[in-house]
Amino acid sequence: MLSGKRALKGPAKLAVPLTTFLATLALLLGIPAAGAFAADGVEGETFVIGTDTTFAPFEFRQDGELVGIDMDLLNAIAEEEGFNVEIQSLGFDAALQSLQSNQVDGVIAGMSITDERRQVFDFSDPYFESGIQMAVAENNDDVAGYEDLRGKRVAVKTGTEGQTFAESIKDEYGFEVVAFAQSAQMYDDVKAGGSVAVFDDYPVLAYGVASGNGLKTVTEKEAGSSYGFAVNKGANPELLTAFNAGLADLKESGEYDEILDTYLEAGAKDSSFWSLITDNGPAFAKGMGLTLLATALSLLFALVLGVFFGFLKVGSSKILRGIATVYVSIFRGTPVLVQAFFFYFGLPQIIGQPVDVLTAGVLTLSLNAGAYMTEIVRGGIQSVDPGQMEAARSLGLGYGKTMQKVIIPQAIKIMTPSFINQFVITLKDTSLLAVIGFAELTYQGQQIYAVNFRTAEVLIIVAALYFIVITLLTKLADVLDKRFNK
């Protein structure tokens, strides 16, 4: 099986590619070869490339590594042309948004070249000719063609040729189209009876059927469009030229066909439930580690924000109380997902600088949790009997000393259970960061079931890990609470 690294070439490697021969001849004659300027422009450079998370056999994870047709082609072309790539597995929609916000330099994600997309992106030469097929559940003998779809619902994946084709014939055959973010999700929807059929790009569907996704194809392949590598309109022309030159060399040498044959004839291997855990243990461990890291950083900053704005809310200044109230209203009144999208996709366009996914995630969770902690601090302080303040002041203590020695110690005891609850909420909220490509536990689970299509089993493992960690940390927090607040 080919890995994400460049594959070994067979006997075809011994032959000199035509493009290499022509380039050498041109240099001997003192004529710059086509693509020479582009090669000089990209050699030694590192480009950040966005891709999908789950689109086997074009991109998927195997033994923790991102592999597939797109990945092997990109790595081989990068080696051929002398540049480096840093891959960000974001999801199709997130990858395109990252490209438009200049978070990545290019996108390769089995993306069809369409006239609409050409208005926004510049595309490479086509590297794959696609096609569409329809599939139904293995036990479904009622749907054998498009005419059997009338009055029913079909599933597609967002942004694929399958969606484009389904949308083009839905009025003619009278069916409803529902889009999903991942192939595994739409396959599960068909198996669960939510939809009666799925339209998908034929190599993706073939890989899923070979991997035991519970579906069967019922139609012949329909003609589709071409896949291409994309950059922003007018941006990185040297990268696009280098990609085209490298692709031509791979086709000339035969390595292109080797890569395609390796993945188009493959399927995910079957394994037991225990093997599912052990084989993917490193991925689960990495996901949990990043989950705890994001949680810890977010809670640290959220605590600082909560204490600061909490004191502003109980202060005497109307202006400062107003500032704190606006902060709380904004971050408690908007969804966490919207905040995550803003900090990862929107903020870079405002400041003109990229924001890495961990920073965007921590900003999202800390500002959101900080708003709730602000109210916890305010409520804790105001829950202390006002007579405590009056008694301390009558004894000659100033306001600051009274807060430090009398009010705050009592408020902390009141606030602690709510702080523990907010900790649990924030830890679970890290799962929402999967939509921006943060490789926490839920994201890792999605990567795994996208390849083996064992969605239920993988999600049970992910849920169990969340439950175990949250239970242990909650017990630890309770012990510390009893020890320091007894």
Buried (B, 14 or more C-beta within 10 A) or exposed (E): EBBBEBBEBEEEEEEEBEBBEEBEEBEEEEEEBBBBEBBEBBEEBEBBBBBBBBBBBBBBBBEEEBBBBBBBBBBBBBBBBBBEBEBBBBBBBBBBBBBBBBBBBBBBBBBBBBEEBEEEBBBBBBBBEBBBBBBBBBEBEEBEEBEBBEEBBBBBBBBBBBBBBBEEBBEEBEBEBEBBBBBBBBBBBBBEEEBBBBBBBBBBBBBBBBBBBBBEBBBEBBEBBBBBBBBBEEBBEBBBBBBBBBBBBBBBBBBBEBBBEBBBEBBBEEBEEEEBBEBBEEBBEBBBEBBBBBBBBBBEBBBEBBBBBBBBBBEEEEEBBEBBBEBBEEBEEEEBBEBBBBBBBBBBEEEEEBBEBBBBBBBBBBBBBBBBBBBBBBBBBBEBEEEEBEEBBEEEBEEEEBBEEBBBEBBBBBBBBBBBBBBBEBBBBBBBBBBBBBBBBBBBBBBBBBBBBBBEBBBBBBEEBBEEBBEEBBEEBEEEBEEEEE
